[in-house]
Amino acid sequence: MATVPQGIVGKPRFGPSDCLIAMLRACSRDSTEAIQTRLKCMLQMFLQHYRDAEGNENTKELAAKCCYEAGVWYHRILENLISQERKRLGFSDISGILEHDLFQRCLVACCLEIAVTSNSLPCDFPLLLQILKLAPYHFWKVIEPVWRVGSGLPHYVVTHLIQVEEKVLENLAWTSDSPLWDEITPNEGHMPTCQQVMHPNRLEGPMQTDPGVPRVDVSLGMNHSARTEQKRSPSAINRQEKSSSLHLFARKVYSLMAKRLRELCSTLEISDELRLKIWTCFEYSLVHCSCLMVDRHLDQLLMCAIYIIAKITKMEIPFKQIMKFYKSQPRANKSVCKNVLISEKMEENSAINNGKHSSTILTPNTPSTHYPRPGQEERGNLIHFYNQVYTTKMQHFAKQFAQTSLRDTPPLSPYPRQWKASPRCYQLSNSPSIYISPYNTETPSPHRTGLCYYFNSSPPELLREINNMIKTGRSPNMRCYAVSLDTDEEGDGSSAKRLRLDGQSAWQRRLRNVFNDRITRTNQDQV
């Protein structure tokens, strides 16, 4: 099902609107030509992939349609992003954002992903990024700004983008050739801790955050100091982006995995006390043993943490049971348990020690498994990975939680609170303005002149009024009813005037009945 921004009548405009052109010209450096050149080049690259590939003409025509719609979305979203940033920053010159080539390329890719999803073009993610030669770790940074900007994206497209973001967080960003490692390395080779990146009110219990952690916005992945310096130097984005994007990435990772651990613990009937120990072990593996995540999946480390802590604390939970309950989760990937990277094998002519091939644990400097050479790696199931790799790195830390341990138990890491997001309002139409949002019983009903329909509570007549408003385009304040006075001969020969209305609501019918009753009584009194 193809889609274009809401409120566009007829064939949507491919190029920038007059408003966007004015915004671009208001900057110290007009980026209009560079933006259009980049857009056309990337769309041509995408289209050429399908022209070169063997396929039917319908697929190629659909790819061309996706390119056109992606251009429409790009200009619409870019205009809204610029408008939003100008209001937030308080000045009109945002040349630094417009000249940020990587961000703009990822924005074009995101618009293509929207069009591909809307038209059901065969292009499973992350094939699009491979075509455009973009890293998933760079791509995820534009996802939330795009769906938050409110450009009339359909709900199913927003849902798809959120799922794409989760794929990047859990697996795609952790490949050995990912730019993520370029940001982890300067941070003493560690991921930031949960307490460093989460706001205190997002953590269970009274916690304090590190005052040195930069405050990060989700808009364009820049912290506030970078935004301030941008007035003087556009290069401020590049100087500050690495630290802020790493913290934002870590925050999203911890939020996602805390939710998944909570669900697994509920299914496995694990206590809150044990859950916090598992979480502490999981966080330690990310922060101090980041190499365990190279070309692997976050869920693999999470299940290993559950098993090792349960085993050490004498709560025996079979590994197969953990994997069974994991596979029962709605979005679980079965290959997570069956296809796990064990180690990188040495060359075929490497030395053999004690009858076994020598092997090494994968590090960020080794080749990515997305481009493996034959016979270069060893893969196995999750239990094999746990025995061969995970325990060698994590057993010394996990044993500190044993009841017989003579050492002090490590302090428990703060756990992200189960955050209830504010209900999001979706715009269905611009003319007339139609919005739909989840009903919040804690919030009083707004006093508006428009029509509000509450499922399971509002009368069906109100829903018909809304449908009529959408069909006719009339405002709810401009209701027109056909009124006629009809004469009905009754048995006594007198006439009664009755009001006939089409599309009446419940209170209108009640008013009509009262009116008719009074006429009847008046006629009876006259007799």
C-alpha positions as CSV (number, residue, x, y, z in Angstrom):
1,M,0.0,0.0,0.0
2,A,1.7,3.1,-1.2
3,T,1.7,6.2,0.9
4,V,2.6,9.9,0.6
5,P,2.6,12.7,3.3
6,Q,-0.9,13.5,4.5
7,G,-2.6,16.6,3.2
8,I,-1.2,16.4,-0.4
9,V,-3.9,16.6,-3.0
10,G,-3.2,15.1,-6.4
11,K,0.3,14.0,-7.5
12,P,2.7,15.0,-4.8
13,R,5.5,17.4,-5.5
14,F,9.0,15.8,-5.8
15,G,11.1,18.9,-5.3
16,P,11.4,21.2,-2.3
17,S,8.4,23.4,-1.3
18,D,8.6,27.2,-1.4
19,C,8.9,27.1,2.4
20,L,11.8,24.7,2.4
21,I,13.6,26.8,-0.3
22,A,13.2,29.9,1.8
23,M,14.6,28.1,4.8
24,L,17.7,26.9,2.8
25,R,18.3,30.4,1.4
26,A,18.1,31.9,4.9
27,C,21.2,30.0,5.9
28,S,24.7,31.5,5.6
29,R,25.4,28.9,2.9
30,D,22.7,27.8,0.6
31,S,22.7,24.0,0.5
32,T,19.9,23.6,-2.0
33,E,22.1,22.4,-4.9
34,A,24.1,20.0,-2.7
35,I,21.0,18.5,-1.2
36,Q,19.4,17.9,-4.6
37,T,22.5,16.4,-6.1
38,R,23.0,14.0,-3.1
39,L,19.3,13.0,-3.3
40,K,19.3,12.2,-7.0
41,C,22.6,10.4,-6.8
42,M,21.4,8.1,-4.0
43,L,18.0,7.4,-5.7
44,Q,19.8,6.6,-8.9
45,M,22.1,4.2,-7.1
46,F,19.1,2.4,-5.6
47,L,17.2,2.3,-8.9
48,Q,20.3,1.0,-10.7
49,H,20.5,-2.0,-8.3
50,Y,17.0,-3.2,-9.5
51,R,17.7,-2.4,-13.1
52,D,20.9,-4.6,-13.0
53,A,19.2,-7.4,-11.0
54,E,17.3,-10.1,-12.7
55,G,13.6,-9.6,-12.1
56,N,10.3,-8.8,-13.7
57,E,9.4,-5.3,-15.0
58,N,6.8,-4.8,-12.3
59,T,9.5,-4.9,-9.7
60,K,11.6,-2.3,-11.6
61,E,8.6,-0.1,-12.0
62,L,7.8,-0.4,-8.3
63,A,11.4,0.5,-7.5
64,A,11.0,3.7,-9.6
65,K,7.8,4.5,-7.8
66,C,9.6,4.1,-4.4
67,C,12.3,6.5,-5.6
68,Y,9.7,9.1,-6.4
69,E,7.9,8.7,-3.1
70,A,11.2,8.7,-1.2
71,G,12.0,12.1,-2.7
72,V,8.6,13.5,-1.6
73,W,9.1,12.2,1.9
74,Y,12.6,13.5,2.1
75,H,11.7,17.1,1.3
76,R,8.7,16.9,3.6
77,I,10.6,15.5,6.6
78,L,13.6,17.7,6.0
79,E,11.4,20.8,6.1
80,N,9.8,19.7,9.3
81,L,13.2,18.8,10.9
82,I,14.6,22.2,9.9
83,S,11.6,24.0,11.3
84,Q,11.8,22.0,14.5
85,E,15.6,22.7,14.9
86,R,15.2,26.4,14.3
87,K,12.6,26.7,17.0
88,R,14.8,24.6,19.5
89,L,18.0,26.4,18.7
90,G,16.6,29.9,18.4
91,F,18.4,30.9,15.2
92,S,17.8,30.3,11.5
93,D,21.3,29.4,10.3
94,I,21.5,25.6,10.6
95,S,24.0,25.1,7.8
96,G,26.0,22.7,9.9
97,I,23.1,20.2,10.0
98,L,22.3,20.6,6.3
99,E,26.0,20.1,5.3
100,H,26.3,17.0,7.5
101,D,26.7,14.6,4.6
102,L,26.4,11.4,6.6
103,F,23.3,12.5,8.4
104,Q,21.6,13.6,5.1
105,R,22.5,10.4,3.4
106,C,21.0,8.4,6.2
107,L,17.9,10.6,6.1
108,V,17.5,9.8,2.4
109,A,18.0,6.1,3.1
110,C,15.3,6.3,5.8
111,C,12.9,7.9,3.4
112,L,13.6,5.1,0.9
113,E,12.9,2.5,3.6
114,I,9.6,4.2,4.2
115,A,8.7,4.0,0.5
116,V,9.9,0.4,0.2
117,T,7.8,-0.6,3.2
118,S,4.7,1.2,1.9
119,N,4.9,-0.4,-1.5
120,S,6.0,-3.9,-0.3
121,L,9.1,-3.8,-2.6
122,P,11.2,-7.0,-2.1
123,C,14.1,-5.3,-0.1
124,D,14.4,-6.8,3.3
125,F,16.4,-4.7,5.8
126,P,19.4,-4.2,5.8
127,L,19.7,-4.8,2.0
128,L,18.9,-1.1,1.4
129,L,21.9,-0.1,3.5
130,Q,24.2,-2.5,1.6
131,I,23.0,-0.9,-1.7
132,L,23.7,2.6,-0.4
133,K,26.9,1.6,1.4
134,L,25.7,2.9,4.8
135,A,26.5,1.3,8.2
136,P,23.6,0.3,10.4
137,Y,25.1,2.1,13.3
138,H,25.0,5.4,11.4
139,F,21.5,4.7,10.1
140,W,19.8,4.2,13.4
141,K,20.5,7.8,14.5
142,V,18.0,9.2,12.1
143,I,15.1,6.8,12.8
144,E,13.7,8.4,15.9
145,P,14.0,12.0,14.6
146,V,12.1,10.9,11.5
147,W,9.1,9.3,13.3
148,R,9.0,12.0,16.0
149,V,8.9,14.9,13.6
150,G,5.3,14.2,12.8
151,S,5.2,14.2,9.0
152,G,2.1,12.2,8.7
153,L,3.7,8.8,8.7
154,P,1.2,5.9,8.9
155,H,1.2,3.9,12.1
156,Y,2.4,0.7,10.4
157,V,5.4,2.6,9.0
158,V,6.3,3.9,12.4
159,T,6.1,0.4,13.8
160,H,8.4,-0.9,11.1
161,L,11.0,1.8,11.7
162,I,10.9,1.0,15.5
163,Q,11.5,-2.7,14.6
164,V,14.4,-1.7,12.3
165,E,15.9,0.3,15.1
166,E,15.7,-2.8,17.4
167,K,17.5,-4.9,14.8
168,V,20.3,-2.4,14.7
169,L,20.6,-2.2,18.5
170,E,20.5,-6.0,19.1
171,N,22.8,-7.2,16.4
172,L,23.6,-5.1,13.3
173,A,25.5,-2.4,15.1
174,W,27.8,-5.0,16.7
175,T,29.6,-6.3,13.6
176,S,33.3,-6.2,13.7
177,D,33.5,-3.6,10.9
178,S,30.9,-1.4,12.6
179,P,31.7,2.3,13.4
180,L,30.5,1.6,16.9
181,W,33.9,0.3,17.8
182,D,35.5,3.5,16.8
183,E,33.5,5.2,19.5
184,I,34.0,2.5,22.1
185,T,37.8,2.5,21.8
186,P,38.3,6.2,22.9
187,N,36.0,5.4,25.9
188,E,38.8,3.2,27.3
189,G,37.4,0.4,25.3
190,H,34.2,0.2,27.3
191,M,30.5,0.8,26.8
192,P,29.1,3.4,29.1
193,T,27.3,2.0,32.2
194,C,23.6,2.1,32.6
195,Q,23.8,4.6,35.4
196,Q,26.0,6.9,33.2
197,V,23.4,7.2,30.4
198,M,20.0,6.9,32.1
199,H,18.2,9.8,33.7
200,P,17.6,9.2,37.4
201,N,13.8,9.1,37.1
202,R,14.3,6.3,34.5
203,L,16.0,4.0,37.0
204,E,14.5,1.9,39.8
205,G,15.3,3.3,43.2
206,P,17.2,6.6,44.0
207,M,20.2,6.8,41.7
208,Q,22.5,9.7,40.8
209,T,23.9,10.1,37.3
210,D,27.4,11.1,36.4
211,P,27.6,14.9,36.1
212,G,30.1,14.6,33.4
213,V,27.7,12.8,31.0
214,P,26.5,15.1,28.2
215,R,22.9,15.7,27.9
216,V,21.7,14.1,24.6
217,D,18.8,15.1,22.4
218,V,17.2,12.5,20.2
219,S,16.5,15.0,17.5
220,L,19.8,14.9,15.5
221,G,22.0,13.0,17.9
222,M,23.9,16.1,19.1
223,N,24.3,17.3,22.7
224,H,23.5,20.8,23.8
225,S,27.1,22.1,23.8
226,A,27.5,21.1,20.2
227,R,24.3,23.0,19.3
228,T,25.6,26.1,21.0
229,E,29.0,25.9,19.3
230,Q,27.3,25.3,16.0
231,K,26.5,29.0,15.9
232,R,30.2,29.7,15.6
233,S,31.5,26.6,13.9
234,P,29.6,23.9,11.9
235,S,32.4,21.4,12.7
236,A,31.2,21.3,16.3
237,I,28.8,18.5,15.3
238,N,31.7,16.3,14.4
239,R,33.6,17.1,17.6
240,Q,30.8,16.3,19.9
241,E,28.8,13.7,18.0
242,K,30.8,10.6,18.9
243,S,30.4,10.8,22.7
244,S,26.8,11.8,22.6
245,S,25.7,9.2,20.0
246,L,27.5,6.5,22.0
247,H,25.6,7.5,25.2
248,L,22.3,7.6,23.3
249,F,23.0,4.2,21.8
250,A,23.9,2.7,25.2
251,R,20.7,4.2,26.7
252,K,18.6,2.6,24.0
253,V,20.4,-0.7,24.4
254,Y,19.8,-0.8,28.1
255,S,16.2,0.2,27.8
256,L,15.5,-2.5,25.2
257,M,17.3,-5.3,27.1
258,A,15.8,-4.4,30.4
259,K,12.4,-4.9,28.9
260,R,13.4,-8.2,27.4
261,L,14.9,-9.4,30.7
262,R,11.8,-8.4,32.6
263,E,9.7,-10.5,30.2
264,L,11.9,-13.5,30.4
265,C,12.1,-13.4,34.2
266,S,8.3,-13.2,34.4
267,T,8.0,-16.3,32.2
268,L,10.7,-18.2,34.1
269,E,9.3,-17.0,37.5
270,I,12.6,-15.4,38.5
271,S,12.5,-13.1,41.6
272,D,13.3,-9.4,41.4
273,E,16.3,-10.0,43.6
274,L,17.8,-12.5,41.2
275,R,16.8,-10.4,38.2
276,L,19.0,-7.5,39.5
277,K,21.9,-9.9,39.8
278,I,21.4,-11.1,36.2
279,W,21.2,-7.5,35.0
280,T,24.4,-6.6,36.8
281,C,26.1,-9.6,35.2
282,F,24.7,-8.6,31.7
283,E,25.9,-5.0,32.1
284,Y,29.3,-6.2,33.2
285,S,29.7,-8.3,30.0
286,L,28.8,-5.2,27.8
287,V,31.0,-2.7,29.7
288,H,34.1,-4.8,30.6
289,C,33.9,-7.7,28.0
290,S,32.7,-5.8,25.0
291,C,34.5,-8.2,22.7
292,L,31.9,-10.8,23.5
293,M,29.4,-8.8,21.4
294,V,31.5,-8.8,18.2
295,D,29.4,-10.3,15.4
296,R,26.9,-11.6,18.0
297,H,23.5,-10.8,19.4
298,L,22.5,-9.1,22.6
299,D,20.0,-11.8,23.4
300,Q,22.8,-14.4,23.4
301,L,24.6,-12.6,26.2
302,L,21.3,-12.1,28.1
303,M,20.4,-15.8,28.1
304,C,24.0,-16.7,29.2
305,A,23.7,-14.2,32.1
306,I,20.4,-15.8,33.2
307,Y,21.9,-19.2,33.2
308,I,25.2,-18.5,34.9
309,I,23.7,-16.4,37.7
310,A,20.9,-19.0,38.3
311,K,23.5,-21.8,38.4
312,I,25.8,-19.9,40.8
313,T,22.9,-18.9,43.2
314,K,21.7,-22.6,43.2
315,M,18.5,-21.8,41.3
316,E,18.9,-24.5,38.7
317,I,17.2,-23.5,35.4
318,P,18.1,-25.7,32.4
319,F,19.6,-23.8,29.5
320,K,17.2,-25.5,27.2
321,Q,14.3,-24.2,29.2
322,I,15.7,-20.6,29.0
323,M,16.0,-21.0,25.2
324,K,12.5,-22.5,25.0
325,F,10.9,-19.6,26.7
326,Y,13.0,-17.2,24.7
327,K,11.8,-18.7,21.4
328,S,8.2,-18.2,22.6
329,Q,8.7,-14.4,22.7
330,P,6.8,-12.6,19.8
331,R,9.9,-11.3,18.0
332,A,12.4,-14.0,18.9
333,N,14.8,-15.1,16.2
334,K,15.5,-18.9,16.4
335,S,18.9,-18.5,14.8
336,V,20.0,-16.6,17.9
337,C,20.2,-20.0,19.7
338,K,21.3,-22.2,16.8
339,N,23.9,-20.1,14.9
340,V,26.3,-18.4,17.3
341,L,29.9,-17.4,16.4
342,I,32.3,-19.4,18.5
343,S,35.7,-18.3,17.3
344,E,37.8,-17.3,14.4
345,K,39.7,-20.3,13.1
346,M,43.3,-20.0,12.1
347,E,44.4,-20.6,8.6
348,E,44.2,-24.2,7.3
349,N,47.9,-24.7,7.7
350,S,48.0,-23.4,11.2
351,A,49.6,-25.4,14.0
352,I,47.7,-28.1,15.8
353,N,48.1,-28.3,19.5
354,N,47.3,-31.5,21.3
355,G,45.2,-32.7,18.4
356,K,43.0,-29.5,18.4
357,H,43.0,-26.5,16.1
358,S,44.1,-23.4,17.9
359,S,41.6,-20.7,17.9
360,T,41.2,-17.2,19.2
361,I,38.2,-15.2,20.6
362,L,37.0,-12.7,18.0
363,T,38.0,-9.1,18.6
364,P,36.8,-5.9,16.8
365,N,39.9,-6.0,14.6
366,T,39.0,-9.4,13.0
367,P,37.1,-9.6,9.7
368,S,33.3,-9.3,9.9
369,T,31.3,-12.5,9.7
370,H,29.1,-10.7,7.1
371,Y,32.0,-11.1,4.7
372,P,33.6,-14.4,5.8
373,R,36.2,-16.4,4.0
374,P,35.6,-20.2,3.6
375,G,36.8,-22.1,6.6
376,Q,37.7,-19.0,8.6
377,E,35.2,-19.2,11.5
378,E,33.6,-21.7,13.8
379,R,29.9,-21.5,14.6
380,G,27.7,-23.6,17.0
381,N,24.7,-23.4,19.2
382,L,24.3,-21.1,22.3
383,I,25.3,-23.8,24.8
384,H,28.5,-24.4,22.9
385,F,29.3,-20.7,23.0
386,Y,28.6,-20.5,26.7
387,N,31.0,-23.4,27.5
388,Q,33.7,-22.4,25.1
389,V,33.7,-18.6,25.2
390,Y,31.3,-17.0,27.7
391,T,32.5,-18.7,30.8
392,T,36.2,-17.9,30.1
393,K,35.3,-14.2,30.3
394,M,32.5,-14.0,32.9
395,Q,32.9,-16.9,35.4
396,H,35.3,-15.0,37.7
397,F,32.8,-12.1,38.0
398,A,29.6,-14.3,38.3
399,K,31.2,-16.4,41.1
400,Q,31.1,-13.4,43.4
401,F,27.4,-13.8,43.6
402,A,27.7,-17.3,45.1
403,Q,26.4,-17.7,48.6
404,T,29.7,-19.3,49.6
405,S,31.9,-16.5,48.2
406,L,34.4,-15.1,50.6
407,R,34.6,-11.8,48.7
408,D,32.1,-9.0,48.9
409,T,29.2,-9.2,46.6
410,P,29.5,-6.7,43.7
411,P,27.0,-3.7,44.0
412,L,23.9,-4.3,41.9
413,S,23.6,-2.2,38.8
414,P,20.6,0.2,38.6
415,Y,17.8,-1.3,36.6
416,P,15.9,0.8,34.0
417,R,12.4,1.5,35.1
418,Q,9.5,0.2,33.1
419,W,8.7,3.4,31.4
420,K,5.2,4.1,30.2
421,A,5.5,6.2,27.1
422,S,3.0,9.0,26.6
423,P,0.2,8.0,24.2
424,R,1.1,9.1,20.7
425,C,-1.4,10.9,18.5
426,Y,-1.5,9.9,14.9
427,Q,-2.7,12.3,12.2
428,L,-5.0,10.6,9.7
429,S,-5.9,13.6,7.6
430,N,-5.1,17.3,7.2
431,S,-8.3,18.3,5.5
432,P,-10.3,18.0,7.7
433,S,-7.9,17.5,10.6
434,I,-8.4,14.0,11.9
435,Y,-6.3,12.6,14.8
436,I,-6.4,9.2,16.6
437,S,-4.7,8.5,19.9
438,P,-5.0,5.9,22.7
439,Y,-7.5,6.8,25.3
440,N,-6.0,7.8,28.7
441,T,-8.4,7.4,31.6
442,E,-6.2,9.5,33.8
443,T,-6.5,12.6,31.6
444,P,-9.8,14.5,31.6
445,S,-11.5,14.8,28.3
446,P,-10.5,17.9,26.5
447,H,-13.1,20.5,25.8
448,R,-12.9,21.0,22.1
449,T,-15.3,22.2,19.5
450,G,-14.5,19.1,17.4
451,L,-16.0,15.7,17.6
452,C,-14.4,13.1,19.9
453,Y,-15.3,9.4,19.8
454,Y,-14.4,7.0,22.6
455,F,-14.5,3.3,21.8
456,N,-16.9,1.3,24.0
457,S,-18.4,4.4,25.4
458,S,-19.5,6.9,22.7
459,P,-22.9,6.3,21.0
460,P,-22.7,5.0,17.4
461,E,-24.4,8.1,16.1
462,L,-21.3,10.1,16.9
463,L,-19.2,7.8,14.8
464,R,-21.6,8.3,11.9
465,E,-21.3,12.1,12.3
466,I,-17.5,11.8,12.1
467,N,-17.8,9.7,8.9
468,N,-20.2,12.2,7.4
469,M,-17.7,15.0,8.2
470,I,-14.9,13.1,6.5
471,K,-17.0,12.4,3.4
472,T,-18.4,15.9,3.0
473,G,-15.4,17.8,4.3
474,R,-17.7,20.0,6.5
475,S,-16.6,21.2,9.9
476,P,-18.6,19.7,12.8
477,N,-19.6,23.3,13.7
478,M,-21.4,23.6,10.3
479,R,-23.9,20.8,10.6
480,C,-26.8,21.0,8.2
481,Y,-30.0,19.0,8.7
482,A,-32.9,18.7,6.4
483,V,-36.0,19.8,8.4
484,S,-39.5,19.4,7.2
485,L,-42.9,19.9,8.8
486,D,-45.3,17.2,7.9
487,T,-49.1,17.0,8.7
488,D,-50.3,13.8,10.1
489,E,-54.0,13.3,10.4
490,E,-55.0,11.7,13.7
491,G,-58.2,9.9,14.6
492,D,-59.7,13.1,16.1
493,G,-59.2,15.1,12.9
494,S,-56.6,17.4,14.5
495,S,-53.2,17.8,12.9
496,A,-49.8,17.5,14.6
497,K,-46.6,19.0,13.3
498,R,-43.7,16.6,13.7
499,L,-40.0,17.4,13.2
500,R,-38.1,15.0,11.0
501,L,-34.3,15.2,11.1
502,D,-31.7,13.0,9.3
503,G,-28.6,11.9,11.1
504,Q,-29.8,12.8,14.6
505,S,-27.8,12.2,17.7
506,A,-29.3,10.8,20.9
507,W,-30.0,14.1,22.6
508,Q,-31.6,15.4,19.4
509,R,-34.0,12.5,19.3
510,R,-34.9,13.1,22.9
511,L,-35.5,16.8,22.2
512,R,-37.7,15.8,19.3
513,N,-39.8,13.5,21.5
514,V,-40.2,16.2,24.1
515,F,-41.3,18.6,21.4
516,N,-43.8,16.2,20.0
517,D,-45.2,15.3,23.4
518,R,-45.8,19.0,24.2
519,I,-47.7,19.5,20.8
520,T,-49.9,16.5,21.6
521,R,-50.7,17.8,25.1
522,T,-51.5,21.3,23.7
523,N,-53.9,19.7,21.1
524,Q,-55.6,17.7,23.8
525,D,-56.1,20.7,26.0
526,Q,-57.6,22.6,23.1
527,V,-60.1,19.8,22.6
